[in-house]
Amino acid sequence: MTITVRLDRFALRARPYDHPDSSLLVRALFDDQVERYGYADPFEADAAYYAPPDGLFLVGYHDEVPVTCGGYRPFSGRPGTVEIKKMYTVPHLRGLGLGERIITALERRAMLNGVQGSILETGIRNTAALALYTRMGYQPTERYVDNRDPAINRAFIKDLTRCPAPP
């Protein structure tokens, strides 16, 4: 069965991290990670981390149904860098470019706010995320979270100053 996402019925909206639609998707991400790895970071987080002007959380809607999300927050390890977090797309819509749309929107907004780089992480078993981040120009970097399993965790970084200026 082929699923088509009509882009004229897809919209990205900034939402607070604790908005019900954000919470629904972040909880689904948590469940996905527990199933994939046996554990996951807590889905609870201080919504202020993702609040503008320093942070941002986006929810993607198809036909007004929340189907994808992602956000960024300031990364304390490197001034001028944000950490992209909580990237998730519902399983039946994966592989249709929604993750790319989220990352592109996050990067553009970050660049408009003077951010120069972004950093993110994923697990080795999430081959779709690994492929997406590589395709989007992210380069492998050293682990930046101490309590991560080095056999599983993969970290990536991107110099946003080398990206085209946002429209």
N, CA, C and O of each residue as an XYZ file, in Angstrom:
668
protein
N       0.844     -1.182      0.000
C       0.000      0.000      0.000
C       0.888      1.244      0.000
O       1.784      1.367      0.836
N       0.650      2.145     -0.913
C       1.410      3.382     -1.003
C       0.657      4.487     -0.289
O      -0.538      4.690     -0.506
N       1.379      5.199      0.568
C       0.788      6.331      1.283
C       1.344      7.598      0.685
O       2.553      7.722      0.490
N       0.483      8.524      0.397
C       0.898      9.801     -0.163
C       0.547     10.903      0.812
O      -0.576     10.982      1.311
N       1.522     11.750      1.074
C       1.267     12.927      1.893
C       1.134     14.093      0.933
O       2.101     14.494      0.285
N      -0.032     14.615      0.849
C      -0.239     15.794     -0.004
C       0.322     16.989      0.736
O      -0.155     17.356      1.810
N       1.345     17.593      0.143
C       2.013     18.693      0.811
C       1.110     19.914      0.975
O       1.361     20.756      1.838
N       0.074     20.017      0.165
C      -0.860     21.121      0.368
C      -1.728     20.893      1.598
O      -2.455     21.789      2.027
N      -1.651     19.687      2.168
C      -2.392     19.381      3.393
C      -1.447     19.123      4.558
O      -1.844     18.563      5.580
N      -0.192     19.539      4.395
C       0.817     19.397      5.434
C       1.235     20.781      5.894
O       1.483     21.667      5.077
N       1.313     20.965      7.210
C       1.713     22.270      7.759
C       2.590     22.055      8.981
O       2.337     21.168      9.796
N       3.625     22.880      9.098
C       4.462     22.912     10.289
C       4.024     24.081     11.142
O       3.813     25.187     10.645
N       3.890     23.823     12.439
C       3.494     24.887     13.361
C       4.386     24.859     14.589
O       4.677     23.796     15.139
N       4.813     26.037     15.011
C       5.544     26.140     16.277
C       4.554     25.856     17.399
O       3.445     26.390     17.418
N       4.970     25.017     18.320
C       4.133     24.656     19.459
C       5.005     24.649     20.710
O       6.193     24.336     20.630
N       4.440     24.986     21.853
C       5.188     24.783     23.092
C       5.486     23.290     23.265
O       4.719     22.437     22.819
N       6.593     22.995     23.907
C       6.968     21.600     24.135
C       5.888     20.861     24.916
O       5.701     19.660     24.722
N       5.182     21.555     25.789
C       4.146     20.905     26.592
C       2.741     21.013     25.982
O       1.755     20.710     26.654
N       2.644     21.436     24.731
C       1.359     21.448     24.019
C       0.880     19.990     23.887
O       1.713     19.095     23.745
N      -0.407     19.732     23.931
C      -0.896     18.349     23.831
C      -0.404     17.600     22.584
O      -0.105     16.409     22.665
N      -0.317     18.275     21.444
C       0.155     17.596     20.233
C       1.646     17.276     20.324
O       2.080     16.212     19.883
N       2.425     18.185     20.890
C       3.856     17.926     21.111
C       4.017     16.739     22.051
O       4.794     15.823     21.781
N       3.288     16.762     23.139
C       3.380     15.694     24.139
C       3.012     14.336     23.556
O       3.656     13.332     23.861
N       1.990     14.302     22.726
C       1.565     13.055     22.091
C       2.701     12.455     21.269
O       2.976     11.259     21.367
N       3.360     13.280     20.460
C       4.428     12.799     19.591
C       5.698     12.472     20.369
O       6.363     11.482     20.067
N       6.046     13.280     21.357
C       7.246     13.013     22.152
C       7.071     11.720     22.952
O       8.028     10.965     23.122
N       5.876     11.465     23.436
C       5.611     10.199     24.135
C       5.727      9.021     23.160
O       6.241      7.964     23.526
N       5.253      9.199     21.929
C       5.392      8.143     20.920
C       6.873      7.891     20.608
O       7.273      6.745     20.409
N       7.681      8.946     20.564
C       9.125      8.805     20.376
C       9.731      7.997     21.525
O      10.526      7.085     21.300
N       9.356      8.334     22.734
C       9.839      7.612     23.912
C       9.523      6.117     23.782
O      10.396      5.272     23.981
N       8.284      5.806     23.451
C       7.871      4.407     23.303
C       8.666      3.711     22.194
O       9.057      2.554     22.344
N       8.904      4.414     21.084
C       9.673      3.878     19.966
C      11.105      3.561     20.409
O      11.643      2.506     20.071
N      11.714      4.469     21.158
C      13.088      4.252     21.612
C      13.175      3.111     22.625
O      14.127      2.331     22.596
N      12.200      3.008     23.513
C      12.195      1.891     24.464
C      12.078      0.568     23.707
O      12.756     -0.403     24.042
N      11.231      0.532     22.701
C      11.087     -0.690     21.913
C      12.375     -1.013     21.149
O      12.771     -2.176     21.062
N      13.017      0.000     20.604
C      14.213     -0.179     19.773
C      15.460     -0.499     20.603
O      16.275     -1.331     20.205
N      15.611      0.169     21.770
C      16.841      0.070     22.546
C      16.673     -0.504     23.957
O      17.656     -0.859     24.607
N      15.441     -0.594     24.421
C      15.212     -1.071     25.778
C      15.216      0.029     26.822
O      14.974     -0.237     27.999
N      15.484      1.250     26.415
C      15.485      2.409     27.311
C      15.326      3.663     26.451
O      15.408      3.606     25.224
N      15.101      4.782     27.111
C      14.992      6.063     26.401
C      15.159      7.191     27.400
O      14.946      7.020     28.601
N      15.543      8.342     26.882
C      15.563      9.531     27.722
C      14.136      9.834     28.153
O      13.194      9.529     27.423
N      13.965     10.427     29.325
C      12.609     10.807     29.746
C      11.971     11.744     28.717
O      12.648     12.567     28.101
N      10.681     11.602     28.548
C      10.006     12.496     27.611
C       9.639     13.814     28.264
O       9.367     14.798     27.576
N       9.630     13.838     29.586
C       9.354     15.084     30.288
C      10.577     15.990     30.173
O      11.714     15.540     30.312
N      10.329     17.256     29.921
C      11.411     18.246     29.860
C      10.812     19.606     30.173
O       9.612     19.823     30.006
N      11.632     20.489     30.615
C      11.200     21.851     30.869
C      10.872     22.509     29.533
O      11.750     22.662     28.684
N       9.628     22.894     29.346
C       9.197     23.502     28.087
C       9.987     24.767     27.762
O      10.086     25.146     26.595
N      10.543     25.419     28.765
C      11.314     26.643     28.532
C      12.554     26.380     27.685
O      13.017     27.282     26.987
N      13.108     25.152     27.729
C      14.276     24.831     26.903
C      13.992     25.016     25.422
O      14.881     25.377     24.650
N      12.749     24.767     25.030
C      12.360     24.816     23.616
C      11.573     26.076     23.271
O      10.969     26.155     22.201
N      11.575     27.041     24.152
C      10.790     28.263     23.929
C      11.621     29.301     23.176
O      12.810     29.466     23.449
N      10.998     29.993     22.234
C      11.672     31.092     21.555
C      12.035     32.183     22.551
O      11.351     32.307     23.567
N      13.044     32.960     22.324
C      13.793     33.053     21.073
C      14.961     32.078     20.977
O      15.519     31.912     19.893
N      15.352     31.428     22.072
C      16.534     30.569     22.025
C      16.237     29.139     21.606
O      17.136     28.422     21.166
N      14.996     28.721     21.737
C      14.601     27.373     21.367
C      13.403     27.403     20.443
O      12.834     28.459     20.167
N      13.034     26.235     19.974
C      11.880     26.121     19.085
C      11.433     24.669     19.066
O      12.265     23.762     19.051
N      10.127     24.442     19.065
C       9.586     23.107     18.888
C       8.523     23.173     17.805
O       7.614     24.001     17.861
N       8.646     22.289     16.812
C       7.711     22.260     15.691
C       6.925     20.959     15.680
O       7.454     19.892     15.990
N       5.667     21.067     15.320
C       4.816     19.899     15.084
C       4.326     19.998     13.650
O       3.858     21.045     13.203
N       4.444     18.883     12.940
C       3.933     18.802     11.569
C       2.583     18.129     11.571
O       2.377     17.107     12.226
N       1.662     18.721     10.824
C       0.287     18.222     10.749
C      -0.031     17.825      9.313
O       0.292     18.543      8.366
N      -0.665     16.681      9.172
C      -1.225     16.291      7.880
C      -2.726     16.156      8.082
O      -3.190     15.368      8.905
N      -3.467     16.931      7.322
C      -4.925     16.981      7.515
C      -5.268     17.280      8.972
O      -6.201     16.705      9.532
N      -4.500     18.188      9.578
C      -4.694     18.658     10.954
C      -4.425     17.594     12.018
O      -4.766     17.790     13.184
N      -3.820     16.477     11.631
C      -3.438     15.427     12.577
C      -1.937     15.563     12.830
O      -1.164     15.626     11.874
N      -1.502     15.610     14.099
C      -0.065     15.712     14.370
C       0.652     14.417     13.981
O       0.306     13.335     14.457
N       1.680     14.548     13.088
C       2.343     13.361     12.557
C       3.868     13.386     12.680
O       4.510     12.351     12.501
N       4.451     14.525     12.978
C       5.902     14.615     13.063
C       6.287     15.784     13.964
O       5.525     16.738     14.120
N       7.469     15.698     14.551
C       7.905     16.776     15.431
C       9.417     16.827     15.518
O      10.118     15.908     15.093
N       9.892     17.901     16.067
C      11.308     18.080     16.352
C      11.518     19.468     16.914
O      10.703     20.366     16.704
N      12.602     19.636     17.620
C      12.877     20.938     18.199
C      14.359     21.173     18.367
O      15.183     20.292     18.125
N      14.675     22.371     18.784
C      16.045     22.653     19.180
C      16.045     23.485     20.441
O      15.079     24.167     20.782
N      17.182     23.394     21.118
C      17.399     24.157     22.333
C      18.860     24.587     22.335
O      19.676     23.982     21.640
N      19.204     25.607     23.095
C      20.604     26.024     23.137
C      21.483     24.872     23.627
O      21.094     24.114     24.515
N      22.662     24.755     23.039
C      23.614     23.733     23.446
C      24.719     24.404     24.240
O      25.481     25.208     23.702
N      24.804     24.076     25.506
C      25.736     24.765     26.394
C      27.198     24.429     26.092
O      28.090     25.186     26.474
N      27.452     23.327     25.423
C      28.820     22.918     25.143
C      29.535     23.754     24.102
O      30.764     23.747     24.043
N      28.783     24.478     23.274
C      29.380     25.303     22.224
C      28.520     26.547     22.016
O      27.371     26.441     21.586
N      29.056     27.700     22.312
C      28.288     28.929     22.065
C      27.919     29.040     20.578
O      28.703     28.677     19.700
N      26.722     29.545     20.322
C      26.261     29.706     18.943
C      25.783     28.430     18.299
O      25.609     28.372     17.081
N      25.563     27.383     19.121
C      25.133     26.085     18.612
C      23.835     25.674     19.301
O      23.642     25.918     20.492
N      22.957     25.051     18.533
C      21.737     24.478     19.103
C      21.811     22.959     19.003
O      22.493     22.405     18.141
N      21.092     22.308     19.905
C      20.968     20.861     19.856
C      19.579     20.517     19.333
O      18.570     20.924     19.908
N      19.537     19.772     18.252
C      18.268     19.306     17.696
C      17.870     18.051     18.454
O      18.669     17.129     18.613
N      16.631     18.024     18.919
C      16.137     16.950     19.782
C      14.726     16.543     19.377
O      14.024     17.255     18.660
N      14.349     15.386     19.859
C      12.963     14.899     19.817
C      12.405     14.811     18.394
O      11.235     15.107     18.153
N      13.265     14.398     17.457
C      12.821     14.188     16.074
C      12.020     12.890     16.013
O      12.480     11.836     16.451
N      10.809     12.993     15.458
C       9.946     11.814     15.394
C       8.917     11.997     14.286
O       8.389     13.089     14.078
N       8.645     10.896     13.577
C       7.559     10.839     12.602
C       6.788      9.551     12.851
O       7.388      8.507     13.108
N       5.473      9.619     12.778
C       4.664      8.418     12.986
C       5.089      7.355     11.966
O       5.401      7.684     10.821
N       5.100      6.095     12.374
C       5.658      5.037     11.515
C       5.062      4.965     10.109
O       5.802      4.765      9.146
N       3.772      5.120      9.971
C       3.174      4.936      8.643
C       3.482      6.072      7.670
O       3.148      5.976      6.489
N       4.119      7.152      8.151
C       4.482      8.263      7.248
C       6.002      8.451      7.148
O       6.464      9.469      6.632
N       6.760      7.502      7.624
C       8.214      7.601      7.525
C       8.657      7.371      6.091
O       8.018      6.642      5.332
N       9.754      8.003      5.739
C      10.312      7.842      4.396
C       9.699      8.758      3.358
O       9.962      8.612      2.164
N       8.879      9.705      3.805
C       8.192     10.598      2.859
C       8.750     12.020      2.880
O       8.182     12.915      2.255
N       9.849     12.233      3.588
C      10.490     13.546      3.598
C      10.053     14.480      4.705
O      10.441     15.648      4.708
N       9.255     14.000      5.647
C       8.772     14.888      6.707
C       9.899     15.271      7.672
O       9.958     16.413      8.129
N      10.784     14.334      7.983
C      11.926     14.642      8.844
C      12.820     15.703      8.226
O      13.307     16.598      8.916
N      13.029     15.598      6.935
C      13.827     16.603      6.232
C      13.171     17.983      6.311
O      13.855     18.993      6.478
N      11.864     18.019      6.193
C      11.159     19.301      6.302
C      11.309     19.907      7.695
O      11.491     21.117      7.834
N      11.234     19.062      8.727
C      11.396     19.551     10.101
C      12.810     20.103     10.299
O      12.979     21.225     10.776
N      13.823     19.317      9.931
C      15.203     19.774     10.135
C      15.478     21.046      9.355
O      16.102     21.968      9.882
N      15.029     21.115      8.121
C      15.243     22.317      7.319
C      14.618     23.530      7.992
O      15.241     24.589      8.070
N      13.398     23.384      8.475
C      12.722     24.500      9.148
C      13.449     24.889     10.432
O      13.600     26.075     10.725
N      13.897     23.899     11.197
C      14.630     24.196     12.430
C      15.934     24.925     12.120
O      16.261     25.918     12.770
N      16.667     24.442     11.145
C      17.933     25.081     10.774
C      17.705     26.521     10.298
O      18.443     27.429     10.682
N      16.707     26.719      9.484
C      16.434     28.079      8.978
C      16.111     29.039     10.108
O      16.630     30.154     10.153
N      15.253     28.602     11.023
C      14.892     29.474     12.139
C      16.102     29.753     13.015
O      16.303     30.883     13.462
N      16.903     28.734     13.261
C      18.111     28.918     14.071
C      19.056     29.918     13.399
O      19.612     30.793     14.063
N      19.235     29.789     12.098
C      20.113     30.703     11.372
C      19.592     32.134     11.436
O      20.374     33.075     11.571
N      18.286     32.302     11.340
C      17.698     33.643     11.452
C      17.966     34.253     12.824
O      17.996     35.475     12.975
N      18.161     33.390     13.823
C      18.453     33.849     15.182
C      19.954     33.925     15.459
O      20.370     34.068     16.609
N      20.761     33.828     14.409
C      22.201     33.982     14.557
C      22.961     32.743     14.979
O      24.144     32.827     15.309
N      22.304     31.597     14.974
C      22.968     30.350     15.345
C      23.911     29.943     14.216
O      23.593     30.090     13.036
N      25.069     29.431     14.603
C      26.093     29.070     13.621
C      26.251     27.569     13.418
O      26.849     27.139     12.431
N      25.725     26.770     14.334
C      25.883     25.330     14.197
C      24.801     24.564     14.915
O      24.114     25.094     15.788
N      24.658     23.308     14.535
C      23.710     22.436     15.223
C      24.378     21.095     15.484
O      25.264     20.658     14.749
N      23.927     20.465     16.548
C      24.452     19.178     16.965
C      23.257     18.294     17.310
O      22.217     18.785     17.748
N      23.411     17.001     17.111
C      22.318     16.074     17.416
C      22.897     14.693     17.626
O      24.072     14.441     17.356
N      22.051     13.805     18.112
C      22.476     12.422     18.303
C      21.327     11.480     17.984
O      20.153     11.849     18.020
N      21.712     10.247     17.671
C      20.744      9.182     17.444
C      21.434      7.868     17.762
O      22.623      7.832     18.078
N      20.678      6.805     17.675
C      21.226      5.487     17.955
C      21.554      4.732     16.679
O      20.972      4.984     15.625
N      22.481      3.813     16.787
C      22.970      3.040     15.652
C      21.862      2.210     14.991
O      21.949      1.895     13.804
N      20.831      1.860     15.750
C      19.749      1.040     15.188
C      18.721      1.857     14.410
O      17.838      1.293     13.764
N      18.831      3.160     14.470
C      17.897      4.007     13.728
C      18.532      4.377     12.390
O      18.996      5.500     12.190
N      18.538      3.410     11.488
C      19.215      3.596     10.202
C      18.580      4.705      9.367
O      19.274      5.379      8.606
N      17.278      4.901      9.501
C      16.619      5.975      8.742
C      17.113      7.340      9.220
O      17.375      8.224      8.404
N      17.239      7.516     10.527
C      17.744      8.784     11.058
C      19.198      8.993     10.660
O      19.582     10.099     10.279
N      20.003      7.953     10.744
C      21.404      8.063     10.337
C      21.504      8.510      8.874
O      22.311      9.378      8.542
N      20.692      7.922      8.014
C      20.705      8.290      6.597
C      20.223      9.727      6.403
O      20.805     10.472      5.614
N      19.175     10.120      7.108
C      18.644     11.480      7.002
C      19.702     12.499      7.403
O      19.955     13.453      6.667
N      20.314     12.308      8.551
C      21.278     13.289      9.034
C      22.481     13.385      8.101
O      22.994     14.480      7.868
N      22.933     12.266      7.570
C      24.040     12.282      6.610
C      23.629     13.027      5.344
O      24.379     13.863      4.840
N      22.449     12.726      4.838
C      21.933     13.393      3.629
C      21.786     14.900      3.833
O      21.942     15.683      2.895
N      21.482     15.295      5.072
C      21.282     16.718      5.378
C      22.595     17.444      5.662
O      22.581     18.627      6.004
N      23.729     16.756      5.527
C      25.020     17.400      5.680
C      25.628     17.342      7.066
O      26.602     18.044      7.337
N      25.082     16.531      7.946
C      25.643     16.378      9.282
C      26.861     15.462      9.220
O      26.873     14.462      8.501
N      27.878     15.827      9.986
C      29.132     15.071     10.031
C      29.271     14.397     11.393
O      28.900     14.977     12.413
N      29.801     13.180     11.415
C      30.020     12.516     12.711
C      30.925     13.366     13.604
O      31.845     14.032     13.127
N      30.647     13.330     14.896
C      31.461     14.030     15.885
C      31.532     13.177     17.132
O      30.836     12.168     17.245
N      32.368     13.579     18.064
C      32.511     12.814     19.304
C      31.227     12.888     20.126
O      30.455     13.842     20.024
N      31.020     11.852     20.947
C      29.870     11.847     21.843
C      29.919     13.086     22.719
O      30.996     13.510     23.139
N      28.776     13.661     22.993
C      28.743     14.847     23.836
C      27.861     14.679     25.066
O      27.692     15.622     25.838
N      27.306     13.511     25.253
C      26.539     13.197     26.453
C      27.244     12.023     27.129
O      27.351     10.944     26.546
N      27.716     12.227     28.336
C      28.564     11.252     29.008
C      27.910      9.903     29.279
O      28.586      8.876     29.216
N      26.641      9.879     29.571
C      26.015      8.619     29.990
C      25.480      7.793     28.827
O      24.654      6.905     29.040
N      25.923      8.060     27.615
C      25.473      7.309     26.442
C      26.391      6.115     26.193
O      27.596      6.182     26.440
N      25.815      5.038     25.708
C      26.574      3.849     25.367
C      27.309      4.102     24.049
O      26.662      4.299     23.021
N      28.639      4.101     24.054
C      29.380      4.400     22.826
C      29.172      3.364     21.722
O      29.433      3.649     20.553
N      28.711      2.176     22.077
C      28.424      1.169     21.056
C      27.119      1.465     20.319
O      26.883      0.939     19.231
N      26.284      2.296     20.905
C      24.967      2.591     20.318
C      24.852      4.040     19.855
O      24.339      4.300     18.766
N      25.314      4.967     20.651
C      25.124      6.390     20.393
C      25.990      6.891     19.250
O      27.166      6.543     19.144
N      25.383      7.727     18.381
C      26.110      8.402     17.319
C      25.757      9.880     17.380
O      24.583     10.248     17.435
N      26.771     10.712     17.369
C      26.577     12.162     17.433
C      27.007     12.780     16.107
O      27.917     12.290     15.438
N      26.329     13.866     15.746
C      26.584     14.553     14.483
C      26.567     16.058     14.700
O      25.922     16.560     15.622
N      27.277     16.763     13.847
C      27.359     18.214     13.931
C      27.271     18.802     12.525
O      27.643     18.157     11.545
N      26.774     20.034     12.441
C      26.670     20.707     11.147
C      26.987     22.179     11.311
O      26.487     22.835     12.225
N      27.805     22.686     10.436
C      28.161     24.101     10.389
C      27.081     24.805      9.573
O      27.036     24.667      8.351
N      26.216     25.553     10.240
C      25.125     26.229      9.549
C      25.598     27.441      8.758
O      24.864     27.943      7.906
N      26.813     27.920      9.024
C      27.314     29.068      8.260
C      27.607     28.672      6.824
O      27.776     29.543      5.970
N      27.671     27.392      6.540
C      27.924     26.908      5.178
C      26.641     26.606      4.423
O      26.681     26.195      3.263
N      25.503     26.806      5.075
C      24.198     26.562      4.450
C      23.750     27.833      3.710
O      24.153     28.941      4.063
N      22.927     27.658      2.699
C      22.356     28.831      2.041
C      21.567     29.673      3.043
O      20.961     29.146      3.977
N      21.585     30.967      2.835
C      20.823     31.857      3.709
C      19.350     31.508      3.644
O      18.827     31.218      2.568
N      18.669     31.533      4.791
C      17.232     31.212      4.779
C      16.442     32.270      4.030
O      16.810     33.444      4.016
N      15.351     31.841      3.406
C      14.513     32.813      2.669
C      13.823     33.773      3.590
O      13.087     34.647      3.132
